[in-house]
Amino acid sequence: MIGKAGEAGLKQKKQIETVRKFRDGEYQVLIATRVGEEGLDISEVNLVVFYDNVPSSIRYIQRKGRTGRKDSGKLIVLIAKDTIDETYYWIGKRKISAAQGIGDKISKELHLQESPSVLDAYF
């Protein structure tokens, strides 16, 4: 499935038809460009494989959200050793860890205090 870009790619009607066929089991595998990262809601997906890596924690979370909605799922990101993919992996891992740390700190603070805190205090 290729997103619509100029004259290339699939028109929205064809994208919807493709997703419907996948959802209905007519297609067992859906191969998509970046259009598959955002906006697809197919709860039955249990495995997502990415052939590239991105340093964006937002895109990583969006990608991860494509699987395991109904049952447990698995995300696989293929990374070539000693390439930019490996660098992106470590950058992304650090960003996710930092975001989790901030979330944990805010949760802990809010549970310990009687009155809610202003989020601006954490940035």
N, C-alpha and C positions, 0 to 999 in steps of 0.2 A: 504494500500500500504506500503510495507516494502522494504527499500533500500537493495541493494545487499551487503552482508558482508560474505565473505567466501562461504560456502555452503548454508547458510540461506538467506532468503529474496527472492525478485523477480529479475529476470534477466532484463536488461534494456528493452528488447523487450516487456516483459510483463508489465513493468511500463508504457511504452509509450502507449500500448494498453489500460491499465486501465485509464490513463488520457484522452485518446481519447473518451472512453465510457462515462466518466464523462462529458467532454466538450460537447459531442453530446446529452446529456440528457438521455442516457441509464441507467446511475447510477445517482440517486438524491443526494447521500451523498458519500463523499470520506473520508475514515478514513486512516490516514497516520502516520507513525513514523516521526522522525526528517527529513526524506527525503522530506517531504512536506513543510518544512520551506524554502528551498532554491531551486531555479531553476524552480519552477513551475510557469507558466504564464497562468492562466486561468482567463480572465478578468470578466467572469460572476459570480464569487464567491461573495456572499454578506454576508456570515457569516462564521467565523472561530472560533472554540472553542478549547482551549488548556487545557489539563489536568495536566499541570505542569507549573511552572514559572521558569524563568531564570534571573540571575543578570546581564546578558550581554545586554547592550543597543543595540549593533549591531544585536544580535539575536532577540531582541524585535522588532526592526524596520523591520527586514526581515520578521518576523511573521506577523506584522501589514500590510506589503505590500502584503500579500496573499489575501486581501479582498478589496473591494471598488474601483476597478480600472475602471470599466465601469460605475457603479452607486454607490450610497453611500453604505457602508458596515459596518459591526459590528464585533468587536473582543471581545471575552470573554475569560478570563483567570480564571480558577477555582483555588481558593486558600484556603487551609485548615488553619483555625485560629490556632494561636500559634504553627506553624510549620516553617520549613525553607522556605516554599513557601512565607509566609508573610514577612519574612526578605528579601528574594529576590525581592519581590514587591517593598519595600521601597528603596532598593539599586538601582533597575532599574529606579524607578521614579526620584531619586536624580540624576542619571547619565544623564537621558534624559533632565531634567531641566537644568543641567550644560551645556550640549551640545547646547541647545536652547539659553542659555544666551550668550555663546561664539559666536554663529551665529548672534544673534541680535547685539552684540557689533561690530562685524566685518562689518555687513551691515551698521550700523549707521556711523561708522568711514569712510567707503568707500564712502558713499553718501555725507559726510560733507567735505571731502578733495578733492582738485582738482587733485592731482596725486595719483595713487594707492599705498596702503601701502604694505609692505612686511608682509606676514602672520606670519613669525617667531616672530614678535613683540608681538603676542598675546599668545605665549606659554612660 
